[in-house]
Amino acid sequence: MIKKKEKNNKTIKGGLLGLGIKSSYSEDIYSSLSPRIEYTKHNIKSKEKLEHLFYERNFDFLNVTSPFKEIVLQFLDYRSDVVEKTGVCNLIINRKGVLKGYNTDVYGFKKLLENNRVEIKDKNVLILGNGATSKTIKYTLKEIGAKKIYIACRNKKEETDYLFDEAPKDANIIINATPCGKQISDKRLVYLKQYKNLETVIDIVYNPYKTLLLVDAKELGKGAISGFDMLVNQAKQAISLVTNTVYPTFLWENLRTEILCSKLNLVIIGLPTAGKTKMCKELKKFLTNKTKTAFYDTDKIIESVTKMTIRQIFLDYGEKRFRTYERWAVYGLKKIKGAVIATGGGVPIDKHNYELLSRNGFFVYLKKTKFDDFKADKNRPLLKSKEDLEELYKKRNPIYEKRADLTLSSNVDAETLLKEAFNAIDNS
């Protein structure tokens, strides 16, 4: 991680206040920017423990997440202008016992829109959720000139709120401000196909990097933007307030790329014979302990678990059984991060597999367009001739193209693939 030398060696006690916190990118960000910061996760489950935390005030700053962004207002001695206007606080700084509250999410969300070139002025926007984050987003959208702002939710708080399935369908932009999407079992709040004027979908959830909502948006050819940029940019403003230090832009850009590359899987997709397994072997020469060291191959996983070759499975049980095994193999990779995954040719064709691997996956399509080098291989049950491969290409290429985050020639070398992939991730 990136370190910055600082003259002051005094330890800064930071932390994250929330409920049910398991992992946090915030810890990675703050520890990377300042070696002085000791970062603690405060999982608070009772009113008494919350009151005790603020009575002791044994912290220099707290990042605040759900469900406390509104609750903490009662403990503040000072509220920034934005906190006063939004009624939401996501950063508390302890200045000699005086608790000062800030809302850096407004800055973070503005930068997300700016970095991804999302035009809000005169657009109809649907916000999913009516909690604290929704209030921050609504305030920001009003500031920058949204035409109409709709709030859809499960439980109405205002007369102007809509239930999810009743929201107006003329939205140009949909923004998810709920935690929905963090879990694999989460269901869709809305169906994007109903929104005929839809241009872009933004999901404030950043872990996983692609929620089901963003997968749906990408499938429809719409803009699909993760909340990761909002996280990084609100942290940029927050740490400047905490340390009174302005960190250079290039450092933040490097940090963003570094964290993404360490969390995202490189998922290699393409036709049989495209060289996916070979590519993974070549990638091992260029990936070190500082990047990715875990390598998975869905076909190898199936063979290891079943104690059978792919060919044997096809001969004894047929393709349907093999596709079931593929799903099992993919499901077993659902929580993997920062790895390289080689997939069987049919894996990304199955939408269920695609959705699971997309959560933390960056898809690189190795596109093979010339088939003169085809050689019959008994271990490839679906391919008996060059004509079989050409026919498979016609069927699968449109799907590969649509689901890929990056398309490269199957002749590309490993070093170039990494360079292109990391550049694409950096600009995603």
N, C-alpha and C positions, 0 to 999 in steps of 0.2 A: 504494500500500500504506500501511498505518497505521504511523505513526512515533510514538515516545514519547521526549520529551526526557529526557536523563539528565545528571546532574551530572558523573559520571565519564566522561572521554573516552578512557580507555585501551582500545585495541583488544583484543577477545576473539577468540582463534583457535579457531574451532569447525570441526567437520567430520563427515562421515558415513563410517563404515568399513563396507565391504561388498564384494561381488564382482559384477561385471557391472552396476554402477550406471550408468544412462543419464540418468535424470531423477529429481529428488527434490522432493517438496512440502516437505520439511523445510527446505530452503534458503529457500523462500518464507516460511515461518513465522518462522524465526529472523531473517532480514534485515528482516522487517516489524516485528518487535517491538523490535529494537535495532539502530540504525545502527552500533554499535560492533563488531558481530559480523562477522568475515570467515569465510565458510563454504567449506570445501574438501571435495570428494569424493575419498575414498581408495579407489580400486579396487585391492585387494590380491590378487595372483594366486599369490604364493609365500610359503612359511614364512619365508624370509630377509627379504623386504620387510616382513612383519608384525613380525618381531623388531626390525628396524631402526626401524620407526615407534615402537615402545615404548621402544627404547633411547634414541632422541633425545628423546622426550617433548616435541616441538615443537608442542604444542597445549594449549589450556586446557580443552577438552572434546571428546568424541567421542560422537556417536550411533552405535550399533552395530546393524547389521542382518545378515541371513543372508549367509554361514554362520558368523558369528563370535560369536554371542551366548553360546555356551558356551566356545569356544576362548579368549576373552580373559580368562577367570577366572584363568589362570595368571600374568597380568601385573599383577594387582591387588595393592595394598598393604592395601586395606581393602574389605570387602564389606558392604553394607547387610544388614539382617536378611532382607529379601525376597529378595535375591540368594542368601543362604545357604540359604533354604528352597526356592527354585525351581531353583537351579543355573543361572540365566540372568541375563545382564547386558546392558542395551541403552543404558546411559549411563555414560561414564567421565569424571570430572572430575579435572583435574590441579591439586592444591592445593600449590604450591611444591614440585613434584617428587614428591608423594605421590599415587598413582593410586587414586581412590575409585570403586567400582562400585555402580551402582544399577539397579533394575528399575522403570521408570516405566510399563511396559506394564500392570502389574496395575491401577494407578490408571486408566489410559486405558481398559482393558476394562470396569472397573466403571462408569465414567462413560458408556460406550457403552450398557451395559445400562440404566442409570438414565435416560439421556436418551431412550431409545427405549421405555421402560416394558416391558422384557422381564423377566418373572418367572421366576426360576431355581429357587427353593425348591420341593423335591419334584417336580421335573421330570426326565425322562430326557434326557440330552444326548449327542449323538454329535459327537466332535471328529474332523475329517479331518486326518490328519497326526500324526506323533509326534516332531517336532523341537522346537526351543527354544520357539517360540511356543506350541506345543501344551502344553508343560509349564507355561508361565505361565498359560494359560487353565484348565488342569485345576486348578492350585493355587487360582485365583480362584473357580472353580465350587464347589470343596470348601468354601471359606470361607463362601460364601453359601448353602450348603445344597442343592445339587443331589442328587436322589435316586439316580440312576445316571449314571455317566460312562463312555462307551465311547470307545475310541481305534481308529480305522480307518486303515490305512496300506498302503503298497506293500511295505515290508520290515519285518517284525516285529522289535521290540527286546525286548519283554516277553512273557511267556506270556499275559498278559491282552489283548494287542493282537489286532485282527482285520484281515484283509485287507478292502479296500474293499467287495468284493461279498459278504463274509460277515458284515458288521456286523449286529447285531440291528436289527429294523425297528420297534421300539417307541419310537423317539426322538421327543420333543416338539419338540426344538430341535436343529438341525444347525449346526455352526460349522466353516467351512473355515479351517484354520491352515496351509495349504500355499501355495506360490506359484502353484498352478494357477489359471488364470483371467487371468493377466497377458497371455498371448499369445492371439491369435485362434485359433491352431491347437490350443490346449489342449482335451483331451477331458474329458467328464464323469467325475468320480470315482465318483459315485453317481447313481442315478435317483430323484428325489424322489417320484414316483408310488408307489413301493414303501412309503413311510412313511405309513401311514394315520392316525397320531396327530400328524402334523407340524403345528406351529403357526407356527414362525418359523425363518428361515434367516439366518445371519450370515456374512459373508465378510470376513475380516481384510484381504484385498486391497482397496486403495482406489484404485488406478490400473491399470485403468479403474474408473470409479465403479460400474458395474454389470457384474459378471462373468456368464458364462453360467449359473452356479449361481443367481444372484439373478434373472436373467431367467426361469429355470424356476420359481422360487418365486413370482414375480409372476404368471406365467401360471396357476399353480394357486390363486391368491388367498391365498397365505400371506404372512406378514411377510417382507420382503426388506431387509436392513440391510447397508450398506457399512461397511468398516473405517475410513472417513474420520474418524468421531467418535473412534475409539480413537487414531488418529494425532494429532489436534489436542489431545486431552486428556492424552496422555502427554507431548506437547511442553510443555503448560502446566505440568506438574509439573517437567519437566526444566529449563526455562529459569528457573524460580524457584530451583531448586537451583544452577544455574550462576551467576546474577547476584545472588542474594539479594534479588530483587525480586518482590513479589506484584503481578501485573498484574490490573486490574479485570475482572470477568466480562464487562461489556459490550464491552470491547476484544476479548476472545476470540470473542464472538458475532459481532462485526462482521468479524473476520478470517476466521472460518469461512465466512461468507456471501460475503465478497469473493473468497476463493480458489475456492470452488465455482462462483460465477458466472463467474469468469474461465476456468475449465477446462471447464465443461459446455456442450454445444451446446443451443440451443433448437431442437427439431425440431417443426415445425408440420405437423400431420396433419389430415386431414378429407376430406370428399367433394369431387369436382370442383364448382366454383362456390361453394365455401365462402369463398373470398377469401384463400387461403394466400399466393399470390404478391403480392397487393396488400398483405397484412399485412406481409410482409417489406420492401416498399418504404417503408411507413409507419414501421416500426421503425428504419430508418436515421436518421430525424429525431431519435430519442431516444437512440440508442446512440453513445457517444463512443469516443475512443481508449483510455479507461480501462476500457471494458467490452468490447463485441464490435464488430468492424469487418468481419469476413468474412461474406459472404452467399452462400449456394448455393441453387440450385433444380435438383432432379434432372431435371425435364423440359428445362430450358435446357441442362444438361450434355449430355444425350442429343442434343439438336438440334445443339449445337456440335460434338460428336465425329463424329456421323454425317453432318452437313451436310444433314440432312433434317428436315422438320417431323414432329411426332408423327403427324399425320394421314397423311402420306406413308408413314411406317413401317407403320402399320396397313393402309393400302391395298395396299402392295407386298409386305409380308412377314407381316402378321397379328399378332395380339395376343401369341402365344407369343414371337416374336422381340423384340417390344417389352419384354416382361417380362425377357428376358435382358439387354437393354440397361439396364433399370432396375437389375438386380443389379450390372452393371458400374459404373454411376454411384455406387451406394451403396458398393461396395467401394472405390472411389477416395476416399471420404470417411472411411474407417475410422480414420485417424489425426488427423483434424481435431479441434481443441478450441477452445472459446470462440467458436463461430460460430452463425449463425442459418441453419437449413436448411429450405427449403420442399420438401415432398415431393409427388409425384404421388399421387392418391387411392389407388392400389393398392399403393404402396410398403410401408406398415406391415402390410398384409394378408399379405404374404409373410413367413413366420417367419424366414427367413434374413436378409432385409433388416432386420427388426425387431431381431434379435439383434445385428447389426453396429452399427446406429445407437444401440442401447441402451447400448453400452459407455461412451460419454461423452455420452449424450443424455438430455435432459429433454423428454418428449413433451407438447406442448400440443395438445389436440384442439379445433379450431374446429367446434363442433357446429351444423349447419344442419338445422332441423326444418320450415321452411316453404319450399315450392317454387313458390309462385304467381308469383315473379319470374323463373321459368325462361325463358331464351331460347335457341333452337337456335343452336349454334355448330359450324361445320364442323371446328373444331380440337379438338373433343371427340368422338372416334369412337364412344364407348360410349353417348353420350347424344343421342337424337333427339327425346325428348319429356319432359314433366314426369313422366309415368308411369315412364319409364326411371330417372329420378333417385330417385323414391320407392322403386322396387324395389331400387336400389343401396343406398339408406339402410337398408332392412330387412336386407340381407345383411351390410353392413359395420359398421353402428353398434355391434353387440355387441362386435366385435373392437376397434374404435377405443376404446370405453369401457374395455375390459379392459387395453389396452396404454398408455393415456394416463396420465401423471402428474398432469395437470391438464386439466379439461374446462371450456371457456368457450363462450359463445354466439358464433356466427360474426359477430354484429353488434358484438362488443366492439371498442373502439378500441385502438390500439397502446400508448398510455400505460398503460391499465388492464391490458392483457395483461402488460406488463413488471412492473408492481407485483404482480399476482397470482402471476406466475411466480417472481419473486424471493422473495416471501413463502413460497411453497410449497417452494422450494429450501432456504430458511432453516430450514424445519421438517421437512425430509426426513430 
